[in-house]
Amino acid sequence: MLRILAHTTYRRLFAAQIVALLGTGLLTIALGLTAFELAGERAGEVLGLALTIKMVAYVGLSPLAAAIVARLNRRAVLIGADIVRAGAALCLPFIDAAWQIYVLIFLLQAASATFTPTFQALIPDVLPDEADYTRALSLSRLALDLENLVSPILAGLLLALMAPSNLFVGTALGFVASAVLVLATRLPQPGPGKDRPFRERLTRGLRIYLATPRLRGLLALNLTVAATGAVVIVLSVVIARTIYAGAERDLAVILGAYGVGSMLVALLLPRLLDTMRDRPVMLASALMLTIAMLGLGLAVTVSGWPSWPLLLAIWALLGAANAGVVTPAGRLLRRSSRPEDRPAVFAAQFALSHACWLVAYPAAGWLGTAAGIPGTMVAMGTAGLAGMALALALWRVSASEALEHVHTGLPPDHPHLKDAVLQGGVWVHRHTFVIDDEHRAWPTGG
């Protein structure tokens, strides 16, 4: 897997991702401490609203940002987003009211909603070979999980030396370092694309996404991931501190078990995907997610909570299954779009997947109070199972990416028809199929 780091451009971009992730991890911890200073016992309410603002920004602004920056230089977009994020982070130590947190978080996450899809869509152009790209996806998954483990440790070391507000400086430095690394990197630019009106740029990614069967299946799997993952993120603290009467460090232990499971699968996936197709890997992982969540909820209802080591093993299994669904998603997006359309399609995935989380987070929190934790596990596991069943129906198995289809509206001298054959008054040919200007609907009806 690490051999792709020999690729200079990717290595610098991966380094930029690492330092930005560390900055984001420090931001999360510093924000929690600042909320407590401002609101005391109401800190949870402040943080909950801040996280909701984050998700709303992700869902609402990522397609809009993709449409606005579509004609701009990608390096300028990435650097500009990093500068905005650094500036917002530097303002956070000076806030003295909760509403100021909300404004700055919205600004910071709006920049992230611009940066992340642009960055994700860039990697397939940097690594055009699918095997290399698969390893890059696994490295990104590994980086995300390591950030969840390393950031609290780094924050703890820094807090022993400085005031909590200074963590925001570390956040800003992470974003500045990311911008410097992007500035020092020669980035591939997409070829000249068609000049499209703003409304078409705004909706194009979503239209391609929803017209592609495998991506509709991915959307259903996003529901499975969010339903089960929300239980882990929202209720782990209650389980560790209340059910098992653990200390603060036990929350880190249970989330660490989840991260370790995810990292192990991220390491194994590249070789597995060299020999298997994405669909069976992702569906099997989704089934594992739902069985683990449903099974634990039912088992607790019948016979009580398992031992602490067994619970950690189940959390590791959930993390592993989550990575099995999430990590290959970039391969589907890459395979389902032209290079010039990738930023818009990645932005659509970014918005739609976070829309699932926007629903799942409050659902898990409300059910945890109203129905109890075992009931929440059963309910959210059932929702995840429904998502997996929907994915099975929407994303049918196909032996080939090439599909035979017809064209009726193109002139005979159109370059796309060079390999087509005229049959019964329509042009017929077969090739790898994606939704674009010449192909506006799936030939099999999806």
C-alpha positions in Angstrom: 0.0 0.0 0.0 2.8 2.4 0.9 4.4 2.2 -2.5 2.0 4.8 -3.8 3.7 7.3 -1.6 6.6 7.2 -4.1 4.3 9.3 -6.3 5.5 12.8 -5.5 2.2 14.6 -6.1 0.1 12.1 -4.2 2.6 12.1 -1.3 2.4 15.9 -0.9 -1.4 15.8 -1.1 -1.6 13.0 1.4 0.7 15.0 3.8 -1.7 18.0 3.3 -4.6 15.7 4.3 -2.8 14.5 7.4 -1.9 17.9 8.8 -5.4 19.3 8.0 -6.9 16.3 9.8 -4.8 16.8 12.9 -5.8 20.5 12.9 -9.5 19.4 12.7 -9.0 17.0 15.5 -7.5 19.7 17.7 -10.4 22.0 16.8 -13.0 19.4 17.9 -11.4 19.1 21.4 -10.8 22.9 21.8 -14.3 23.6 20.7 -15.7 21.3 23.4 -13.6 23.0 26.1 -14.6 26.5 24.9 -18.3 25.6 24.9 -17.9 24.4 28.5 -16.3 27.7 29.4 -19.1 29.7 27.8 -22.1 27.6 28.7 -21.1 25.3 31.6 -23.7 22.5 31.9 -25.4 23.7 28.7 -22.2 22.9 26.7 -23.8 19.8 25.2 -26.6 21.9 23.8 -24.1 24.4 22.3 -22.0 21.6 20.8 -25.1 19.8 19.5 -26.2 22.9 17.7 -22.7 23.5 16.4 -22.5 20.0 15.0 -26.0 20.4 13.4 -24.7 23.7 11.7 -21.7 21.7 10.4 -24.0 19.1 8.8 -26.3 21.7 7.4 -23.4 23.4 5.8 -22.1 20.2 4.4 -25.5 19.2 2.9 -26.5 22.5 1.6 -23.3 24.1 0.5 -21.1 21.4 -1.1 -23.1 21.3 -4.4 -23.4 25.1 -4.4 -19.6 25.4 -3.8 -18.8 22.9 -6.5 -20.9 24.9 -9.0 -19.3 28.2 -8.0 -15.7 27.0 -8.2 -16.1 24.7 -11.2 -14.3 27.2 -13.6 -11.6 28.0 -11.1 -8.1 26.6 -10.8 -8.2 23.7 -8.4 -5.0 24.7 -6.6 -6.5 28.1 -5.9 -9.7 26.6 -4.6 -7.9 24.3 -2.2 -5.5 27.0 -0.9 -8.3 29.5 -0.6 -10.5 27.1 1.4 -7.5 26.3 3.7 -6.9 30.1 4.3 -10.5 30.6 5.2 -10.4 27.6 7.6 -7.2 28.9 9.2 -8.7 32.4 9.6 -11.9 31.1 11.2 -9.9 28.9 13.6 -7.7 31.9 14.7 -10.9 33.9 15.5 -12.3 31.2 17.8 -10.1 32.1 20.9 -11.6 35.6 21.0 -15.3 34.6 21.1 -17.3 35.5 24.2 -20.8 34.3 23.2 -22.3 31.1 21.9 -23.7 32.7 18.7 -20.2 33.6 17.7 -19.3 29.9 17.8 -22.2 29.2 15.4 -21.1 31.9 12.9 -17.5 30.8 12.8 -18.3 27.1 12.7 -20.6 27.8 9.7 -17.8 29.7 7.9 -15.2 27.0 8.7 -17.5 24.2 7.6 -18.5 26.0 4.4 -14.8 26.1 3.5 -14.5 22.4 4.3 -17.6 21.7 2.1 -15.6 23.3 -0.7 -12.2 21.8 0.1 -13.1 18.1 0.7 -15.1 17.2 -2.5 -12.5 19.1 -4.6 -9.7 17.2 -2.9 -11.4 13.9 -3.3 -12.2 14.4 -6.9 -8.5 15.4 -7.6 -7.0 12.1 -6.4 -8.4 9.9 -9.3 -6.6 12.3 -11.7 -3.4 12.1 -9.8 -3.6 8.3 -9.6 -5.4 7.1 -12.8 -4.6 3.4 -12.2 -7.5 1.9 -10.3 -5.2 -0.3 -8.1 -3.2 2.7 -7.0 -6.4 4.7 -6.4 -7.8 1.9 -4.3 -4.7 2.0 -2.1 -5.0 5.7 -1.8 -8.6 5.3 -0.6 -7.4 2.8 2.0 -4.6 5.2 3.1 -7.2 8.0 3.5 -9.4 5.7 5.6 -6.4 4.8 7.7 -5.5 8.5 8.1 -9.1 9.3 9.3 -9.0 6.5 11.9 -5.5 7.5 13.1 -6.6 11.1 13.5 -9.3 9.9 15.9 -6.7 8.2 18.0 -3.8 10.6 17.7 -5.6 14.0 18.1 -6.8 13.4 21.7 -3.2 12.3 22.7 -1.7 15.3 21.0 -4.3 17.6 22.5 -3.5 16.1 26.0 0.2 16.8 25.5 -0.4 20.4 24.3 -2.9 21.1 27.2 -0.2 20.2 29.7 1.9 23.0 28.2 -0.6 25.7 27.2 -4.1 27.1 27.7 -7.0 25.4 25.9 -7.6 28.4 23.6 -4.1 27.9 22.1 -5.3 24.7 20.6 -7.0 26.8 18.0 -3.6 28.1 16.9 -2.6 24.4 16.3 -5.7 24.1 14.2 -4.8 27.1 12.1 -1.3 25.9 11.7 -2.6 22.6 10.4 -4.6 24.4 7.7 -1.7 26.7 6.8 0.6 23.7 6.4 -2.0 22.0 4.2 -2.2 25.2 2.0 1.7 25.3 1.8 1.9 21.7 0.7 -0.8 22.2 -2.0 1.0 25.3 -3.2 4.2 23.3 -3.6 2.4 20.6 -5.6 1.9 20.5 -9.4 -1.7 19.5 -9.8 -3.3 18.0 -12.9 -6.0 20.2 -14.4 -9.0 18.8 -16.2 -9.3 19.3 -19.9 -11.4 22.1 -21.2 -15.0 21.3 -20.4 -18.3 22.6 -21.8 -19.3 26.1 -20.6 -22.5 25.4 -18.7 -25.0 27.8 -17.1 -24.9 28.0 -13.3 -28.1 26.1 -12.7 -26.8 23.1 -14.7 -23.5 23.2 -12.8 -25.5 23.3 -9.5 -27.6 20.2 -10.3 -25.3 18.2 -12.6 -23.6 16.2 -10.0 -26.9 15.2 -8.3 -28.5 14.3 -11.6 -25.6 12.0 -12.6 -25.6 10.5 -9.2 -29.3 9.7 -9.1 -29.4 8.5 -12.7 -26.6 5.8 -12.0 -27.9 2.6 -10.5 -24.6 1.8 -8.6 -24.7 5.3 -7.0 -28.3 5.0 -6.0 -27.2 1.8 -4.3 -24.4 3.7 -2.7 -26.9 6.2 -1.4 -28.9 3.4 0.3 -25.7 2.1 1.8 -24.9 5.6 3.1 -28.2 5.2 5.1 -26.9 1.9 6.5 -23.6 3.4 7.6 -25.2 6.5 9.1 -27.9 4.5 11.0 -25.4 2.2 12.6 -22.6 4.7 13.0 -24.8 7.2 14.7 -25.4 4.7 17.6 -21.6 4.3 18.0 -20.8 8.1 17.9 -23.8 9.3 19.9 -24.3 6.6 22.5 -20.7 5.2 23.1 -20.2 7.8 25.9 -23.5 6.7 27.7 -22.6 3.0 27.3 -19.0 3.4 28.6 -19.7 5.8 31.5 -23.2 4.6 32.6 -23.8 1.0 31.6 -20.2 -0.1 32.4 -19.5 2.6 35.0 -16.3 3.4 33.3 -13.9 6.3 33.6 -13.4 9.0 30.9 -10.6 6.9 29.4 -13.0 4.1 28.8 -14.8 6.3 26.2 -11.4 6.6 24.4 -11.0 2.8 24.7 -14.4 1.9 23.1 -14.0 4.4 20.3 -10.4 3.2 19.9 -11.7 -0.4 19.4 -14.0 0.9 16.7 -11.1 2.7 15.0 -8.8 -0.3 15.2 -11.3 -2.5 13.4 -11.7 0.1 10.7 -7.9 0.4 10.3 -7.4 -3.4 10.0 -10.0 -3.5 7.1 -8.5 -0.5 5.4 -5.1 -2.3 5.4 -6.7 -5.5 4.0 -9.1 -4.0 1.4 -6.6 -3.2 -1.4 -5.6 -6.8 -1.9 -9.2 -8.0 -1.5 -10.5 -5.5 -4.1 -7.8 -6.7 -6.5 -9.7 -10.0 -6.8 -13.3 -9.1 -5.9 -15.8 -6.6 -7.2 -16.9 -3.6 -5.1 -20.6 -4.7 -4.9 -20.2 -8.0 -2.9 -17.6 -6.5 -0.6 -19.7 -3.5 0.2 -23.0 -5.5 0.6 -21.4 -8.1 2.8 -19.9 -5.4 5.0 -23.3 -3.7 5.2 -24.9 -7.0 6.2 -22.2 -7.4 8.9 -23.0 -3.9 10.2 -26.7 -4.6 10.5 -26.4 -8.1 12.0 -23.9 -6.8 14.6 -26.1 -3.8 15.6 -29.4 -5.7 15.5 -27.9 -8.8 17.2 -26.4 -6.8 20.1 -29.6 -4.9 20.7 -31.7 -8.1 20.8 -29.1 -9.9 22.9 -29.0 -7.1 25.5 -32.8 -7.0 25.6 -33.0 -10.8 26.3 -30.0 -11.5 28.5 -28.3 -8.2 29.4 -25.1 -6.5 28.4 -22.0 -8.6 27.4 -18.7 -8.4 29.2 -16.6 -5.3 28.5 -14.0 -7.2 26.3 -16.8 -8.7 24.2 -18.4 -5.3 23.7 -15.0 -3.9 22.5 -14.8 -6.8 20.1 -18.3 -6.0 18.7 -17.3 -2.3 18.4 -14.2 -3.4 16.5 -16.4 -5.5 14.2 -18.7 -2.5 13.6 -15.6 -0.4 12.7 -14.3 -3.1 10.3 -17.7 -3.4 8.6 -18.1 0.4 8.3 -14.7 0.6 6.5 -15.8 -2.2 4.2 -18.7 -0.1 3.0 -17.2 3.4 3.1 -13.7 2.9 1.7 -14.6 1.5 -1.8 -17.2 4.3 -2.4 -14.6 6.5 -4.2 -14.1 3.7 -6.7 -17.8 3.8 -7.6 -17.8 7.6 -8.0 -14.6 7.5 -10.1 -16.1 4.8 -12.4 -19.4 6.6 -12.7 -18.3 10.0 -14.0 -16.1 11.7 -16.6 -13.1 13.6 -15.2 -14.7 17.0 -15.8 -17.8 15.9 -13.8 -16.0 14.3 -10.9 -16.0 17.4 -8.6 -19.7 17.7 -9.0 -20.4 14.0 -8.4 -18.1 13.8 -5.4 -19.9 16.9 -4.0 -23.2 15.1 -4.5 -21.9 12.1 -2.5 -20.5 14.5 0.2 -23.9 16.2 0.5 -26.1 13.1 0.3 -24.0 11.0 2.8 -24.0 13.9 5.3 -27.8 14.3 4.8 -28.1 10.7 6.1 -26.0 11.6 9.1 -28.0 14.7 9.7 -31.1 12.5 10.2 -29.3 9.7 12.0 -27.6 11.7 14.7 -30.8 13.2 16.3 -32.7 10.0 15.7 -30.1 8.0 17.7 -30.1 10.7 20.5 -33.8 10.9 20.7 -34.4 7.1 20.6 -31.6 6.6 23.2 -33.7 8.6 25.7 -37.2 7.5 24.6 -36.6 3.8 23.9 -33.4 3.0 25.8 -30.1 1.9 24.2 -31.1 -1.7 23.3 -34.2 -0.4 21.6 -32.2 2.2 19.8 -29.8 -0.5 18.5 -32.7 -2.6 17.2 -34.4 0.4 15.6 -31.3 1.8 14.0 -30.1 -1.7 13.0 -33.5 -2.3 11.3 -33.1 1.0 9.4 -29.6 -0.1 8.3 -31.1 -3.4 7.1 -33.7 -1.5 5.1 -30.9 0.5 3.5 -29.0 -2.6 2.6 -32.1 -4.2 1.1 -32.8 -1.1 -0.9 -29.2 -1.2 -2.2 -29.7 -4.8 -3.3 -32.7 -3.7 -5.3 -31.2 -0.5 -6.8 -27.7 -1.9 -7.6 -28.1 -5.0 -9.6 -25.2 -7.3 -10.3 -23.6 -6.8 -13.7 -20.9 -8.9 -15.4 -19.5 -6.0 -17.4 -19.3 -2.2 -17.1 -19.8 -2.1 -20.9 -23.5 -1.7 -21.9 -25.1 -1.9 -25.3 -27.3 1.1 -26.0 -28.8 3.2 -28.8 -28.5 6.9 -29.9 -31.3 8.7 -31.7 -30.6 12.4 -31.3 -27.0 12.6 -32.4 -26.0 13.7 -35.9 -24.4 10.9 -38.0 -21.0 12.7 -38.0 -20.9 13.0 -34.2 -17.5 11.8 -32.9 -19.2 9.6 -30.4 -20.7 7.5 -33.1 -17.5 6.5 -34.8 -17.8 2.8 -33.6 -21.6 2.7 -33.8 -23.6 0.6 -36.3 -26.9 1.9 -37.9 -29.6 -0.7 -37.1 -33.3 0.0 -37.8 -32.8 3.7 -38.0 -30.9 4.1 -34.7 -27.2 4.0 -33.9 -26.2 1.0 -31.7 -22.9 0.4 -29.9 -21.4 -0.9 -26.7 -18.9 0.7 -24.3 -18.3 1.5 -20.7 -21.3 3.6 -19.7 -21.6 6.8 -17.6 -24.2 9.5 -17.5 -23.0 12.5 -19.5 -24.1 14.8 -22.3 -24.5 12.0 -24.8 -26.0 9.5 -22.3 -28.7 11.1 -20.1 -30.5 7.9 -18.9 -29.3 4.4 -18.0 -30.0 2.1 -21.0 -31.5 -0.7 -18.8 -33.7 1.7 -17.0 -31.7 1.2 -13.8 
